[in-house]
Amino acid sequence: MNQRILPILFVLISYVSANAQNEVYEFRTYELGFSKPAKVLHDYFEQALIPALNRQGINNVGAFEEVGDALPKKVYLLVAYENIQTFQGATDALENDEQFKKDAEPYLKAAPESMPYKRISTNLIRSTSGFPKLVVPAADADFFELRIYESYNEDALRRKVKMFNDSEFGIFKDVGLPTVFFGSNIAGGQMPCLTYMLAFKDKAAHGETWSNFGPHPEWQRITKLEEYADAMNSITRVFLKPLSYSQL
């Protein structure tokens, strides 16, 4: 083989391997039907799916519902995978898990009219160098904020992720914004975008902590940099509370 090609191949293999090891987050949204009881879905999560994922070594599965009475009601599931290969193998592992099949039967064999949700939507999110691993929140965290930042194209998103990696995570640490996960979306809605989650003791702690972010001198500095101009053009915020069986 041409000796000049070997270094190039080594760099490419190293790049692919490094990126393949990023954590991947599956964030599912179950949109519930109006006035439909969701017990069969909650039992499936608590008694079948989450235990089966735990048996695979996939831990800290989060289950949430929205704060307040927004309609349609939604249930959210957050699954953190060690890498993209773990995500790809999880479904096959479930299909070969006899205990899961037994535990999940009331859900998998349920009549169509008893299914509580209208649809499931899924986002896949890949962690970044600035926040590579999910962090389990404090035990008393009961008020979660999900944030989705949309960008007008892929380069704008790259610049916004860089802004976080280079500066914003440091600001978060300084002011005490407790991040659970962060990443850029690789599939799903609202693309191109990034998604992250914060965890607070309560709504009051949320407001108090965020009030310290805007005045932070580093935030004031980076918002004036041309590099980050127009890096983000839309924010979606969803306030969540953990369900009783959530592992986050």
FENLINNOR-V555737 format. One record per residue. N is the residue number from 1. D_FIRST is the distance of its C-alpha to the first C-alpha in whole Angstrom. Layout:
# FENLINNOR-V555737
N_D_FIRST + N_D_FIRST
This chain:
# FENLINNOR-V555737
1_0 + 2_4 + 3_6 + 4_9 + 5_7 + 6_8 + 7_11 + 8_12 + 9_11 + 10_13 + 11_16 + 12_16 + 13_16 + 14_19 + 15_21 + 16_21 + 17_22 + 18_25 + 19_26 + 20_26 + 21_29 + 22_31 + 23_34 + 24_35 + 25_39 + 26_41 + 27_44 + 28_46 + 29_50 + 30_52 + 31_55 + 32_58 + 33_61 + 34_64 + 35_66 + 36_64 + 37_64 + 38_61 + 39_61 + 40_59 + 41_56 + 42_57 + 43_58 + 44_54 + 45_52 + 46_55 + 47_55 + 48_52 + 49_49 + 50_49 + 51_49 + 52_47 + 53_44 + 54_45 + 55_45 + 56_41 + 57_41 + 58_41 + 59_44 + 60_46 + 61_47 + 62_49 + 63_52 + 64_54 + 65_57 + 66_58 + 67_61 + 68_64 + 69_65 + 70_62 + 71_62 + 72_60 + 73_60 + 74_56 + 75_54 + 76_51 + 77_49 + 78_46 + 79_43 + 80_40 + 81_37 + 82_35 + 83_32 + 84_31 + 85_30 + 86_33 + 87_35 + 88_33 + 89_34 + 90_38 + 91_39 + 92_38 + 93_40 + 94_43 + 95_43 + 96_43 + 97_45 + 98_48 + 99_50 + 100_49 + 101_50 + 102_54 + 103_54 + 104_53 + 105_55 + 106_58 + 107_56 + 108_53 + 109_57 + 110_59 + 111_61 + 112_59 + 113_63 + 114_62 + 115_59 + 116_59 + 117_56 + 118_56 + 119_52 + 120_49 + 121_47 + 122_44 + 123_42 + 124_38 + 125_38 + 126_35 + 127_36 + 128_35 + 129_34 + 130_37 + 131_39 + 132_36 + 133_38 + 134_42 + 135_45 + 136_48 + 137_51 + 138_54 + 139_56 + 140_59 + 141_57 + 142_59 + 143_58 + 144_54 + 145_53 + 146_50 + 147_49 + 148_47 + 149_46 + 150_45 + 151_43 + 152_43 + 153_39 + 154_36 + 155_36 + 156_39 + 157_38 + 158_36 + 159_38 + 160_41 + 161_38 + 162_37 + 163_41 + 164_41 + 165_38 + 166_39 + 167_43 + 168_45 + 169_44 + 170_46 + 171_49 + 172_49 + 173_49 + 174_52 + 175_54 + 176_53 + 177_52 + 178_51 + 179_47 + 180_46 + 181_43 + 182_41 + 183_38 + 184_37 + 185_38 + 186_35 + 187_37 + 188_41 + 189_44 + 190_45 + 191_41 + 192_40 + 193_41 + 194_41 + 195_43 + 196_45 + 197_48 + 198_50 + 199_53 + 200_56 + 201_59 + 202_61 + 203_62 + 204_64 + 205_61 + 206_59 + 207_61 + 208_61 + 209_58 + 210_57 + 211_60 + 212_58 + 213_55 + 214_56 + 215_57 + 216_55 + 217_54 + 218_50 + 219_51 + 220_53 + 221_50 + 222_47 + 223_49 + 224_50 + 225_46 + 226_45 + 227_42 + 228_43 + 229_46 + 230_46 + 231_43 + 232_45 + 233_48 + 234_50 + 235_50 + 236_51 + 237_53 + 238_54 + 239_56 + 240_56 + 241_58 + 242_56 + 243_57 + 244_59 + 245_56 + 246_53 + 247_51 + 248_51
